[in-house]
Amino acid sequence: MEPMAEPLSRRVERKHRQRAANRGAIVDAARRVAAREGAGELSLRAVAAEAGYAPASVYEYFRNRAELVLALAAEDLGQLVRALRESSGGQAAAVKVAFELLRASGALPAAAATLERGEAPAEAERLFNGKLIAALTVLAEAAGRAPLKEREEQADVVLLAAEVVGLAILARAGRLKALGFEEAELLSLLGKRFGL
């Protein structure tokens, strides 16, 4: 019986690898489409065309557009966690790293809108929330505020993150310059307010 189990396990492993590769190809295609058209305008049909798949086959990997948008945003949060862990130069440098990555991400604002509409499958929402918690935890560590034992300490980190995200969204939309502010100036003020 042992010889038959081995080929079956290899087939199952190969199928899992192929499925992961296909899912990755779809996410990569979604990233390219989002870069061209905006993550808020992402359509599964456009992603399928970009990936070279039939539109129906994308549904084997993502139930709907919301799940795909949350997958992109979760990847961006994972990238943020890695960048914060690798950043050197102190707390203010970590906030600047977070700002730069958040400004570049169109998926995070699209994910917020998707979550607000309640369109995402529960598993996709849990994955996103887990990545968000990880990002907040690493931001707290980078800002010298970990471990977070008290609710007020946790609130401070959420407020810091909200301010960085808000600045990043305004910068991405060109509104900081329109208001007469430079990014560096506001990041410096933010650092002073949070003692970074």
C-alpha positions in Angstrom: 0.0 0.0 0.0 2.9 2.4 0.6 3.8 2.8 -3.1 0.3 3.9 -4.1 0.1 6.5 -1.3 3.3 8.2 -2.4 2.1 9.0 -6.0 -1.2 10.2 -4.6 0.5 12.5 -2.1 2.8 13.9 -4.9 -0.3 14.6 -7.1 -2.0 16.4 -4.2 1.1 18.4 -3.5 1.5 19.3 -7.2 -2.2 20.3 -7.4 -1.7 22.6 -4.3 1.4 24.2 -5.8 -0.4 24.8 -9.1 -3.4 26.2 -7.3 -1.1 28.6 -5.3 0.7 29.6 -8.5 -2.6 30.3 -10.3 -3.8 32.4 -7.4 -0.5 34.3 -7.3 -0.8 34.9 -11.1 -4.3 36.3 -10.6 -3.1 38.6 -7.7 -0.2 39.8 -9.8 -2.6 40.5 -12.7 -4.9 42.4 -10.3 -2.0 44.4 -9.1 -1.1 45.5 -12.7 -4.8 46.3 -13.4 -5.1 48.3 -10.2 -1.9 50.2 -11.1 -3.5 51.2 -14.4 -7.1 51.7 -13.5 -7.1 52.1 -9.7 -7.9 49.4 -7.1 -11.3 50.9 -6.6 -12.2 50.2 -10.2 -10.9 46.7 -10.3 -13.0 44.2 -12.1 -12.7 40.4 -12.2 -13.2 40.4 -15.9 -10.2 42.8 -16.5 -8.1 40.8 -14.1 -8.9 37.6 -15.9 -8.0 39.1 -19.2 -4.7 40.4 -17.8 -3.9 37.0 -16.3 -4.9 35.2 -19.5 -7.7 33.3 -17.8 -11.3 32.8 -18.7 -13.4 35.1 -16.4 -15.2 32.2 -14.8 -11.9 30.6 -13.8 -11.0 33.6 -11.6 -14.1 32.7 -9.5 -12.4 29.4 -8.5 -9.9 31.5 -6.5 -11.8 34.6 -5.5 -15.6 34.6 -4.9 -16.0 38.3 -5.8 -14.2 41.5 -6.4 -14.2 42.4 -2.7 -12.2 39.3 -1.8 -9.6 40.1 -4.4 -9.3 43.8 -3.3 -8.8 42.6 0.3 -6.2 40.1 -0.8 -4.3 43.0 -2.5 -4.6 45.1 0.6 -3.5 42.2 2.9 -0.4 41.8 0.7 0.3 45.5 1.1 -0.1 45.3 4.9 2.3 42.3 4.9 4.8 44.3 2.9 4.4 47.1 5.5 5.1 44.7 8.3 8.3 43.5 6.6 9.4 47.0 5.9 8.8 48.2 9.4 10.7 45.3 10.8 13.6 46.0 8.5 13.7 49.7 9.0 16.5 51.3 10.8 16.9 54.9 11.9 14.5 55.1 14.8 10.9 55.8 15.3 10.5 58.7 12.9 12.1 56.7 10.1 9.6 53.9 10.8 6.7 56.3 10.4 8.2 57.6 7.2 8.5 54.1 5.9 4.9 53.4 6.8 3.8 56.7 5.1 5.6 55.9 1.9 4.2 52.4 1.6 0.7 53.5 2.5 0.9 56.4 -0.1 1.8 53.9 -2.8 -1.0 51.5 -1.9 -4.3 52.1 -3.7 -5.5 48.8 -2.4 -5.9 49.9 1.2 -8.4 52.7 0.5 -10.3 50.4 -1.8 -10.3 47.8 0.9 -11.7 50.3 3.4 -14.6 51.0 1.0 -15.1 47.3 0.4 -15.3 46.6 4.1 -17.7 49.5 4.6 -20.1 48.0 2.0 -19.9 44.5 3.6 -19.2 42.7 0.4 -16.2 40.6 1.5 -16.4 37.0 2.5 -15.7 36.4 6.2 -12.4 34.6 5.5 -11.1 37.4 3.5 -12.1 39.9 6.2 -10.4 37.8 8.8 -7.2 37.6 6.8 -7.2 41.4 6.3 -7.9 42.0 10.0 -5.0 39.7 11.0 -2.7 41.6 8.7 -4.0 44.9 10.1 -3.4 43.8 13.6 0.1 42.7 12.7 0.9 46.0 11.1 -0.4 47.9 14.1 1.7 45.7 16.4 4.9 46.3 14.4 4.1 50.0 14.1 3.8 50.1 17.9 7.1 48.3 18.3 8.8 50.6 15.8 7.4 53.7 17.5 8.7 52.4 20.9 5.2 51.9 22.3 5.1 48.1 22.7 4.0 46.1 24.5 0.5 47.7 24.5 -1.0 46.8 27.9 -3.5 49.6 28.4 -6.4 50.6 26.2 -5.1 54.1 26.0 -1.7 52.9 24.7 -3.6 50.8 22.0 -5.7 53.9 21.1 -2.5 56.0 20.7 -1.2 53.5 18.1 -4.5 53.4 16.3 -4.5 57.2 16.2 -0.9 57.3 15.0 -1.8 54.8 12.3 -4.9 56.8 11.3 -3.0 60.0 11.0 -0.3 58.3 8.8 -3.0 56.7 6.7 -4.9 60.0 6.3 -1.7 61.8 5.3 -0.8 59.1 2.8 -4.3 59.3 1.2 -4.1 63.1 1.0 -0.6 62.9 -0.5 -1.7 60.3 -3.0 -4.5 62.5 -4.1 -2.2 65.5 -4.4 -4.2 67.3 -1.7 -1.3 68.1 0.7 0.4 70.2 -2.0 -2.9 71.8 -2.9 -3.3 72.8 0.7 0.3 74.2 0.7 1.9 71.5 2.9 5.0 69.4 2.3 4.9 65.7 3.3 8.2 66.1 5.3 6.8 69.0 7.3 3.7 67.2 8.3 5.5 64.0 9.2 7.9 66.0 11.4 4.9 67.6 13.2 3.3 64.2 13.5 6.5 62.9 15.1 6.6 65.7 17.6 3.0 65.2 18.6 3.6 61.5 19.2 7.0 62.0 20.7 8.9 60.1 18.0 
